[in-house]
Amino acid sequence: MAKRVFITGASSGFGKSAAIELAKRGHTVFATMRGVDGKNSEAAQALRDAAKKDNLALHVLELDVTSDASAQQAVAQAIAQANGIDVLINNAGIGVMGIQESVTTEQAQQLFDVNVLGILRMNRAVLPHMRQQRNGLIIYLSSALGRIILPFGGLYTASKFAVEALAEAASYELKPLGIDSLIIQPGAYGTSFSANMVMGNDAERLQTYGPVKENLEKFLANFSAREPGNPQEVVDAIVAAVENMGTEQALRLPVGADMKQPVETLNQTAQAVQQQLLAAFGM
């Protein structure tokens, strides 16, 4: 059965590919991004061209996940056009790397505004509708770094740990209302995300770290040299989740050979502990 799907951060990467794939499979898709008439005008036009070429129900909407008003407006547009939303895919995100002290407060605020508060805004915009229809699915694009901690990625990892916490807590609250949740945890993939990764920009602080700065350079070189997985694996996971909506699915899904086993081990351990704690609270 065709679904009405709303995707954030669809100008590139997983979001763009998933939007096209889902539309090709007969779903109505709202691909959203900032600057559809500005910085992302070419990406927006490429999606419109794909929709026209194959007669797809693929629509491009303006959305800035750092704005409450923008989130509410984009969701209202999609609901009015499609008479509802079945699936929200929280995909929009940015990355920051570097020695933690070199990341400025402003950079950290922007990171959390997009990666964490952006999700809260989108959920708040979509959930009143999903609760009214007592049906829905929210997919969160987290990361293996939502479970695993590496040096030089502390702020990004912290944002993804926050995503994991928000998503899991919400899943307990929403499941009784007929709304399911899925956290997808990709490893390293060859998308534009890595190329757009921002480095901590306090150069003066960075220069005082001596050999640790050299360790950062080695880490970045090794990270870049890793063989990235095929992004289609993540797109396939998103498509499968949408098309299996309404069936029993695990809360978390690690994807990617490089990180899948350690992340799955942590997932299973945490799940066992959570079940014990929830039982202790009578849930």
VEXVEX-363126 format. One record per residue (C-alpha): residue in three letters; x negated, y, z. Coordinates in steps of 0.5 Angstrom, whole numbers, padded with zeros to 4 digits, always signed. Each point is the difference from the previous one (the first is absolute). Example, Ala and Ser with C-alpha at 12.3 -4.5 7.8 and 13.67 -1.06 7.14 Angstrom:
// VEXVEX-363126
ALA-0025-0009+0016;SER-0002+0007-0002;
END
This chain:
// VEXVEX-363126
MET+0000+0000+0000;ALA-0003+0007-0002;LYS-0002+0004+0006;ARG-0001+0008+0000;VAL-0007+0001+0002;PHE-0003+0007+0003;ILE-0008+0000+0000;THR-0004+0005+0003;GLY-0007+0002-0003;ALA+0002-0003-0007;SER-0005+0005-0004;SER-0005-0006+0000;GLY-0003-0006+0003;PHE+0005-0005+0003;GLY+0006+0004+0000;LYS+0000+0002-0008;SER-0002-0007-0002;ALA+0006-0003+0005;ALA+0005+0005-0003;ILE-0001-0002-0007;GLU+0000-0007+0002;LEU+0006+0000+0004;ALA+0004+0004-0006;LYS-0002-0005-0005;ARG+0003-0005+0004;GLY+0007+0004+0000;HIS-0001+0004+0007;THR+0002+0007+0000;VAL-0006+0003+0003;PHE-0001+0007+0002;ALA-0008+0002-0001;THR-0002+0006+0005;MET-0006+0004+0000;ARG-0002+0007+0002;GLY-0001+0005-0006;VAL+0004-0003-0006;ASP-0001+0007-0003;GLY-0007+0001+0002;LYS-0006-0004+0002;ASN+0004-0007-0001;SER+0004+0002-0006;GLU-0004-0004-0005;ALA+0002-0006+0005;ALA+0007+0002+0000;GLN+0000+0000-0007;ALA-0003-0007-0001;LEU+0006-0003+0004;ARG+0005+0004-0004;ASP-0003-0002-0006;ALA+0000-0008+0002;ALA+0007+0001+0002;LYS+0002+0003-0007;LYS-0004-0005-0004;ASP+0003-0006+0004;ASN+0007+0003+0002;LEU-0002-0001+0007;ALA+0004+0003+0006;LEU-0006+0003+0003;HIS+0001+0007+0002;VAL-0006+0005+0003;LEU+0002+0004+0006;GLU-0004+0006+0003;LEU-0002-0002+0007;ASP-0005+0003+0005;VAL+0000-0005+0006;THR-0003+0005+0005;SER+0006+0004-0001;ASP+0007-0002+0004;ALA+0004+0004-0005;SER-0003-0003-0006;ALA+0001-0007+0002;GLN+0007+0001+0002;GLN+0001+0004-0007;ALA-0003-0006-0004;VAL+0004-0005+0004;ALA+0006+0003-0001;GLN-0001+0001-0008;ALA-0001-0008+0000;ILE+0006-0001+0004;ALA+0004+0004-0005;GLN-0003-0002-0006;ALA+0000-0008+0002;ASN+0006+0000+0005;GLY-0005-0002+0005;ILE-0007-0003+0002;ASP-0001-0007+0001;VAL-0008+0000+0001;LEU-0005+0005+0003;ILE-0007-0001-0002;ASN-0005+0004+0004;ASN-0006+0000-0004;ALA-0002+0007+0000;GLY-0007+0001+0004;ILE-0007+0003+0000;GLY-0007-0002+0002;VAL-0005+0003+0004;MET-0007-0003+0002;GLY-0006+0002+0003;ILE-0003+0001+0007;GLN+0005+0001+0004;GLU-0003+0007+0003;SER+0000+0003-0007;VAL+0007-0001-0001;THR+0003+0007+0002;THR+0007+0001+0003;GLU+0003+0002-0006;GLN-0002-0006-0004;ALA+0003-0004+0006;GLN+0006+0004+0000;GLN+0001-0001-0007;LEU-0001-0007+0000;PHE+0005-0002+0005;ASP+0005+0005-0003;VAL+0000-0004-0006;ASN-0001-0007+0002;VAL+0004+0000+0007;LEU+0004+0005+0000;GLY+0002+0000-0007;ILE+0003-0007+0001;LEU+0004+0002+0006;ARG+0003+0006-0004;MET+0002-0005-0006;ASN+0003-0005+0005;ARG+0004+0006+0003;ALA+0002+0002-0006;VAL+0002-0007-0003;LEU+0002-0004+0007;PRO+0007+0004+0001;HIS+0002-0003-0007;MET-0002-0007+0001;ARG+0003+0000+0007;GLN+0006+0002-0003;GLN+0000-0006-0005;ARG-0003-0005+0005;ASN-0005-0002-0005;GLY-0007+0002-0003;LEU-0007-0002+0000;ILE-0006+0005+0002;ILE-0007-0002-0003;TYR-0006+0003+0003;LEU-0007+0000-0004;SER-0005-0001+0006;SER-0007-0002+0000;ALA-0004-0006+0002;LEU-0003+0006+0004;GLY+0007+0000+0004;ARG-0003-0006+0003;ILE-0008+0000-0001;ILE-0004+0006+0003;LEU-0006+0002-0004;PRO-0005+0005+0001;PHE+0000+0007-0004;GLY+0008-0001-0001;GLY+0002+0002+0007;LEU+0005+0005-0002;TYR+0003-0004-0006;THR+0000-0006+0005;ALA+0004+0003+0005;SER+0005+0003-0005;LYS+0001-0007-0002;PHE+0001-0003+0007;ALA+0005+0005+0001;VAL+0004-0002-0006;GLU+0000-0007+0002;ALA+0002+0002+0007;LEU+0006+0004-0003;ALA+0002-0005-0005;GLU+0000-0006+0005;ALA+0004+0004+0006;ALA+0005+0003-0005;SER+0001-0008-0003;TYR+0002-0002+0007;GLU+0005+0006+0000;LEU+0003-0001-0007;LYS+0000-0007-0001;PRO+0007-0001+0004;LEU+0003+0006-0005;GLY-0002-0005-0006;ILE-0006+0004-0002;ASP-0006-0004-0001;SER-0007+0002+0000;LEU-0007-0002-0003;ILE-0007+0002+0001;ILE-0005-0001-0006;GLN-0007+0000+0002;PRO-0004+0001-0006;GLY-0008-0002+0000;ALA-0005+0004-0005;TYR+0003+0001-0007;GLY-0002+0004-0006;THR+0005+0006+0000;SER-0001+0007+0000;PHE+0001+0000+0008;SER-0007-0001+0001;ALA-0003+0005-0005;ASN+0005+0005+0003;MET-0003-0001+0007;VAL-0002+0006+0004;MET-0006+0000+0004;GLY-0001+0004+0007;ASN-0002+0007-0002;ASP-0004+0003+0006;ALA-0007-0001-0004;GLU-0003+0003+0006;ARG+0002-0005+0005;LEU-0001-0005-0005;GLN-0008+0002-0001;THR-0001-0001+0008;TYR+0002-0008+0000;GLY-0007-0002-0003;PRO-0001-0007-0001;VAL+0008-0001+0001;LYS+0001+0004-0006;GLU-0004-0005-0004;ASN+0004-0005+0002;LEU+0006+0003-0002;GLU-0003+0001-0007;LYS-0002-0008+0000;PHE+0007-0001+0002;LEU+0003+0004-0006;ALA-0005-0003-0005;ASN+0002-0007+0003;PHE+0008+0002+0000;SER-0001+0002-0007;ALA-0003-0006-0003;ARG+0005-0005+0003;GLU+0004-0003-0005;PRO+0007+0003+0000;GLY+0006-0005-0001;ASN+0005+0001-0005;PRO+0005+0005+0002;GLN+0005-0004-0004;GLU+0000-0005+0006;VAL+0003+0006+0005;VAL+0005+0002-0006;ASP+0002-0007+0000;ALA+0001+0000+0007;ILE+0005+0006+0000;VAL+0004-0003-0005;ALA+0001-0006+0003;ALA+0002+0003+0007;VAL+0005+0004-0004;GLU+0003-0005-0004;ASN+0000-0005+0006;MET+0004+0006+0004;GLY+0005-0004+0005;THR-0004-0006+0001;GLU-0005-0001+0006;GLN-0007+0003-0001;ALA-0005+0000+0005;LEU-0001+0007+0003;ARG-0008+0001-0003;LEU-0003-0002-0006;PRO-0007+0000-0001;VAL-0002+0000-0008;GLY-0007+0000-0003;ALA-0006-0006+0001;ASP-0005+0005+0003;MET+0004+0001+0007;LYS+0006-0005+0000;GLN-0002-0005+0004;PRO-0003+0004+0006;VAL+0006+0005+0000;GLU+0005-0006+0000;THR-0004-0003+0006;LEU+0001+0007+0003;ASN+0008+0000-0002;GLN+0001-0007+0003;THR-0003+0001+0006;ALA+0003+0007+0001;GLN+0007-0003-0002;ALA-0001-0005+0006;VAL-0001+0005+0005;GLN+0006+0004-0002;GLN+0005-0005+0000;GLN-0002-0002+0007;LEU+0000+0008+0002;LEU+0007+0000-0003;ALA+0002-0006+0003;ALA-0002+0003+0007;PHE+0004+0006-0002;GLY+0006-0004-0001;MET+0000+0001-0008;
END
